[in-house]
Amino acid sequence: MSDKQAYEKKLEAQIDEWNADIDKLKAQAKKASADAEADHEKEIDKLESRRDDMKEKLDELKSASEDAWEDIKDGAESAWSSMSDAVSSAASRF
């Protein structure tokens, strides 16, 4: 398996983990008061948007050549870090 393929698998696994985290946050939001639930839903929408951005980065990575994927990897790493921070932050507020 090439480095590119290994990185693709790593991103896919992380996106699956974020999906599970978002599902947990949705369940917690439903248990909250009406006002809190609305705030939580806004946070969840932001997380889903960031997750979708990561899916786009993964698609770019998959379609990139072996030579060009390193450039895309840098952008994916930045987005990955941002998404991880956002999930952690949202989880701590719920």
CORTA-V500068 format. One record per helix or strand of 2 or more residues. SS is the DSSP state (a for helix, b for strand). FROM is the first residue (numbers start at 1). LEN is the number of residues. If there is no record, write none. Layout:
SS&FROM&LEN ; SS&FROM&LEN
//
This chain:
a&3&29 ; a&34&30 ; a&69&25
//
